[in-house]
Structures are given as C-alpha cells and as structure tokens.
C-alpha cells in the first residue's frame, strides 16, 4: 500500500494516508467503547456536579483544566454517563492528532527553502529544494507508529487521560498553524500579510486552549521556538530574531498556565528536606528526590518505547531518596542522549528534533515538580511524537528510501 502511494497524485496520497490512519486507529480501539470509569474518572466526571449542571462559571473559576472539563460537560450533556460517548471523543482526538502529525511532517520535510542556492548548490540544512519530489513516507510512517503503538493505549482508553490527548491536539494544531503562517509568506508572496496573520492568530488562540487543558502545554512556546530554529530559520539566529513578535505572543499564553496552576506550584515544589511534599501512603518527598526518581523513570519510559511489554495502569514505583551509582549512571546516559541530539543538528536534523521534542515535552512531569504518581504511561502520549519521528526516519533509511539524504536531513 505504501509503495503504491508514490504512484499517486499528492492529493490522493494525502487522502489515502488519512484513511489509513483513521482505519488503523478505529480497528485498534474498536473494543474500548464499553470500558468503564476508573480511578480519577470518578471525581473528575462521575461526581463532578459542575460538569453535570454544565455550570460554566464554576468550571472556569475552580478548575485547573477548564477546557478539558468543558469537553466532559459536553459529553455529559449529550450522553450522561454513557462511557461510549467519552471513548468516541477520545478516539476522534487521537485520530486527529495522527492526521495533524502527518501534515506537520509533510510540510516540514517538503517545504521549499526561502533562499535556494544556485543550481547544484546545497540548500539550507533540513529543508528541500522547491522542485524536489514530495515525500509522504516519513510523515505516514510516523503517524501510523503514533496511532498504533501500545504505549498510547492508556491515554486513549483511560477516559480522564483525555487531558493528555486533548492537550496534544491543541499542541499540534498550534504548531500546524505556526508552520502554515510562515509558509504562506513563501507561497503567497503578493499578499502574505493577511493570511499569515490569520494563521498566527489561530496559533495564539489554539495555544490558549492548550494552556487551559493541561499543564504540559507549558512547553509549547519553547518547542515552537526550537522548531523555528531547526526548520524555518534554518539555524540562523538573525532570522530567528526577526520572528520575535510571533514568539512573544505565544509565550504570553503561559500566563494562563501560571494563573491556573500557581497555587499548585507552591504546593508541589519543595527542596526542604525537613518538610518535603506529603505523599499518599508514602513519606514526604522533596523536589530533588522526585528528580532523582525521574532519572530512573525516564530510562524505563524509553525502554517501553522500544519494548512495550508489561504495560501497567498503576505502578508501584520506589522513590529514590539518595544519589547512588545507578542514579549517576542514568543521569550520564540521559545527558549523553541530549548531547548527541545537539551534535546531530547538522547531520540528522529530524532525529535531533525528535530527541529534543521527547525531553522537552516530558519535562513538566519528569523534573522537579512533585506529582503523587511518579510514573504514568499516559504521560508519554505527547513526548511519544519525538520517538515516532525518529523511528519513522530510521525505517525510511533501513528500507533504502534515502529520503533524509535527498532532502539534506542527514
């Protein structure tokens, strides 16, 4: 099927790709529509009477995730506590994320360089020439991996984990509009200002919605800045500085997260060994101890990406309270991976970006902010995109497609 895509027109390839993503996701999650409410579903949905009353005033004045709760309120309004409707929305969001990832990578790989070199010269790193043949393989590989990987099961089927799926929806939508805003300047050079500004306004509004959905969206402004440096500014700091107005607007949306989560930040950050943060059925834990614990958790997350066995809804993970040899080893390992990502900027930009995406988007839940559950698989939903990009790129190389080399991505 994928080989036949190369023989079709671009529009047909996109349609077939979207159908493949949709069908695969539907088949995989077709048996999840009657999965019952579990754990946090009860206080967040079953016993959340603000949602039952569709009380917008209470939702937006008391919830730390008002946009998420608004979607639950809509579910309850149309289907009460019928779980099928909640699972259907989760699946639609998951499919939408797969489709948006496809177009983000499609536009990233196939965007004409704004200042192409003379015939026979080398284009900017990571950006193909305008006349190069459009490649759909890496975008499709990455989207299918994202849709089908078993590690995504918890985020899609555990209803309250819609927070991760919905936040990712707004995350990708913002990036999509951000990319389109800059591309409109290249494609429609006669009158780019109006259409470009519309895309940027849309990106700003989408970022606001993401910030009101889940705190992990706080990494979005930084990831847009990194994406700009990698694929739009082509590693040129002067060009990047010229985009400061757009980035300032996106960074301003962080005010929503700070407003919704300020009290939580005061509650869940502590470096005081005498006090720490109270934990359910555990001794108090400091932010440093939580960070040390995450140095063990992140390698396990990476293991699950490659070998998704023994998946678990509720882990009993030990707290690392002191620095030992294994903790130091994990710190060196993770630091080395980040250094490798930086080194790969010129030679394998997609791989470099995928690694950076993984660590940046995971940083909210795996750093110094203490969360009662130190490990949850649904926290990998957004970071997984980085892994999907890397794996798709490697598959394309292994299959001798040489898409990366052809587009100066290696």
N, C-alpha and C positions, 0 to 999 in steps of 0.2 A: 504493500500500500504506500509506504513512504517513498519507495523508489519511483512509483508512478507519479508522485506529486511533481517531480521535476519536469514531466512532460506536459503539465497543465499550465494554464494562464495563472497569473498571480492571484486574481480574484477567486478562481476555482480552488487554488491551493489553500487560500485562507478559509474558504467555506468548508472544504474537506477537513482541514485541521481543526476548525471549531467543532465540527460534527464528531470527529474522533475524540476530542477532549470531553465533549458532552456525553457521548455514549459510554465511554470508559468510566467516567465518574458515576453515571447512573447505574451501570451494571454493578460496580463495586459496592455502592452504598444502597442498593435496592432493598436489602434485607434489614435496613436500620430504621425504617419508618415507624416501627412499633416499640422501639427501645424506650423503656420507662424513664422517669425522672430519677436522678441520683444525686447524692451529696448536696452540693451548693445549688442545685436546681430547686430545692425546696424553699430555702429562704429567698432566693433571687426571683423565683417565678410563682411557685405554688402558694407561698404565704406572703407574697409581696402585694399588698392590697392597693398600693398606689397604682400598680400596673393593672389590677383588676378594675379599678374605677376609672382608668385612663386619666389619672389626675396629673396633667402636665405640669402644673405649678409645683406639686410635691416632687415629681420626678426630677425636674430641673433645679430644684432648690436643695434637695437632700442627697441625690445620687452622685457618686463619684464617676459614674459611667452613664450619663443621661441618654446618650444616643443609643447605646445598647439597650437600655431599659425601654426606650421608646419602641424599638422593634419587638420586644417581648410584649409590650402593651398592645401593639397591633395584632400580634399572634393571638393574644388572649381575647381581643375584641372579636376576631373572626372565628376562632375555634375553641375558646375557653381553654381547658387543659388537655385537649386532644393532642397528644405528642406528635402525631403525623405532620401537622402543620409546622411545628417548630423544626422538625428534621428536614422538611421540604425546603424551608428558608435557608437552613444551614447548607444544604446541598447546592441550592442555586447560587449562594455566595461562593461556595468552593469552586463551582464550575466557572463563575465569573472571574475569580482570581486566576484560574488556569488560562482563561482566554486573554485576560489582560497581560499576564506574564508573557504569553506568546507574542503579542503585539509590541510589548516593550522591547523584547529581544530582537524581534524582526526589524523594528525601527533603529535599534542600536547598532546592529550589525550592518544594515544596508543603507545607512544614512550617507548621502554624498558629503564629501568634505567641502567646507565653505571656500577653501583656498587650495584647490588641487594643484600639484606640481606639474611641470611640463611633461609632455609625453615621454613615458619611460621612467619618470622620476618616482620617488617614494612618497606616498600620501602620509598624512598625519597618522601616528600610531593609533591603531584601534578603529579607524574609520575607512571604509572602502571608497573607491572611486565612483563617480556618478554613473559611469557606463558599465560597472561590474554587474554580473548577473545576480539577481536577488536570491539569497539563500534562506530557505524556510526550515532547514533541517535542525539546526541548533535550537531555534525557538520551539519547534514542535517536540523535540526530544525533551527539553527542559520542562515544558508544560505537562507532557504525559507523565514524566517522572514525578513532578509536583502533585499531580492529581492522584496517582496510583500508589505512591509509597505508603507502606503500612504505618509509618510513624504518624501520618496525618489522621489516622482513624479516631484518636481521642478528640482532637479538635473539632472534627466534623460531626461525630456521633454523640459526644457529651454535650448536651444542649447548651448549658451555660458557657461552654467554651466557644460559643459564637463570638464572645468578646475577641478572641484571637483571630477568628475568621473574618469578622466584620472590620476589625481594625486593619487587617491586611488588605481588605477591599478598598478602603479609603487610602491606605498607604500606596497601593499600586495605581489607583485612579489618579492620585496626586502626581505621581511620577509620570504616568501616561500623558497627562495634560501638560506637565512641565516640559517633557520632551517635544510634544506637539507644538508648544508655544515657540520653542527655538527653531524647530523645523519649518514652521510657517514663514519664518523670516527668510529661509533659503528658497522655499518652493514658490512663495508669492511675493517676490521682491518688489512688485509695483506698489502694492498697498498692504504691507505686512502688519502695520501698527494695530489696526482694529482687531483683526483676527488673533494676532499674537496676544494682545491684552486680554481678550476674552478667554483664551486658554489659561493665562496666568491667573486671572480672577477665579476661574473654575478650580485651578490647583489650590489657590488660597482657601476657598470655601471647603474643598474636599479635605484639606489639611485640618481645618477647624473641626470638621465632623470626626476625623480620625482621633484628634486630641480628646474629643468628648466621648470616645468609645472605649479606649483602653490606654493606660499609661505608656505602653511600649511604643506608641506612636510618637513619643517624645524624641525618638531617634530619627524621625523623618527629615527634619531640616538638615541634619548633618549628612544623611545619606544622599539627599539631593545635591548638596554641595560637593560631595565626593563624586557622584555621578557626573556632574557638570565638569569637574576637573578631569575625569577619565575620558569622557566620550564627547563632550560638547566643546570645552575649552582645549581639549587635546593636550593636557598637561602644561598649558601656558598660563602662568599666574596672572599676566597682564590681561588676558582675555577674560579670565575668571573674575577679576576685579571689576570688569565692565558690567558684570551681571549682578552687582551688589544689591540693586534695588529689589530685584525679584527675591533674592535670598533673604534680605531683611524682612520682607513681607511674610515669607514662610516662617522664619524664625520667630516672628511676633506671635504666631499662633501657639507657641509654647506657653504663653500666658494662661491659656485655657487649662492646660495640664497643671500648672502651678496653682491656679485658683482652686481646681477640683481636688488636688492632692496635697496641698500644703500641710494640712494637719496630719496626714498620713506620713509625710516625710519626717516630721518631727517625732512621730511615734515609732517609726521603723528604721531609724538610723541612730546608732549608738556605738561609740568607741570606749565607753565606760565599763571597764572590766568588773567593777563592783556592782553595777546595776544591770547593764545589758537590756535586751528586749525579751519580755516574757513570752514563752513558747508553750503551746498546749501540750501537756504531758511530757514536757522537757524542761531542763534547766534553762535559765535565761541565756541568750546568745548575743554576742556583740556583732557589730558590722564587720569587724576584722575576721571573726570566727566564721561568719557567713561567707565572706570572701574566700577564706581558706577551704571551706566546704565546697564552694563552687569550682575550685581548682580541681576537685575530684569529680564533680558532677559533669563538667563540660567534656572531658575526655570520654565519659560514658555516653553522653549525647552523641559525640562523633562516632563512637562505636555503633550506636543504634542506627545512624545514618547508613553505614555500610553493611551492618549485620542486624537487621531489625527483628531480633528474637527476644523471647521472654518479655514482651511488652506488658506494662503494668499500669493500671489506673491509679493506684495509691501505693507509692513506695514507702518503705520504712528505711530511710537513708540516715546513716550515722552522722553526727555533727563532728567536724574536725576542729578541735579546740586548740591544738598546738601545732607548730611547724615541725614536720618530720621529713624524713628523706623523700618519701613518696610525694608529699606536697610540693617540695622543692623541684622534684623531677617533673611533675605536671606543669609547674609554673614555667620551667625552662622549655618544655615541649610546646606549650601554647604560645609563649613568647616567640619561639623559633618559627612557628607557623605564620605568625603575623609578620615577622621579618621577611620570610620567604614571599609573602604576598606583596610586600613593598618592592622587593627585588624583581618580582615578575611583572611590574608595571609596564615595562617596555617590551618584554618578550612574550608574555601571555596575559594580555590585559583582562580578558574575560575571567580567567582563573583568579587573577589578583583581585578583581572586583568581587567575585563570588566569595572569596575568603573574608574580605573586609566586610561585606554585607552580613555574613554569618555572625561575626564577632560584634559588630556594632548593634545589630538588631537584638542580639541576645543579652546585651549589656544591662538592660533595665532589670531583668530578673536574675541575672547571674553576676552581680557585682557586690556592692556594699549595702544595698537596700534589703533589709531582712524581710523575708516572706515566710509565713508559717510553714508552708510546704517547700522544702528546699529543692525539690525536683518534681517536675510535671512534664509529661510528654507534649502536651498541647503548647507549651512554651516554645517548641521547635517549629511551630507552623510557619511563622514569618521568617525566622532565620533559615529554614529549610530551602528557601528560594536560592540562597547563595550556593548551597550544595547542589541543587538541581542544575544551576548554570554550569558549575564545574564538571559535573558528571556528563551533562549533555555535550560539553566541549570535548571531553576525553573520548566519549563514544564516537564523536564525529572524526576524531583523529585516528582512533583504533580502526575504524571502518574505512580508512584511507580516503576520506572525503576531502581532506585538506582545506576545509572551509576557513579555518583560522589563518593559515598561511596566505591564502588567497586574498583575505581582507586585512592583512597586516595585523592580525590579532595574536600572532606568535612571533 
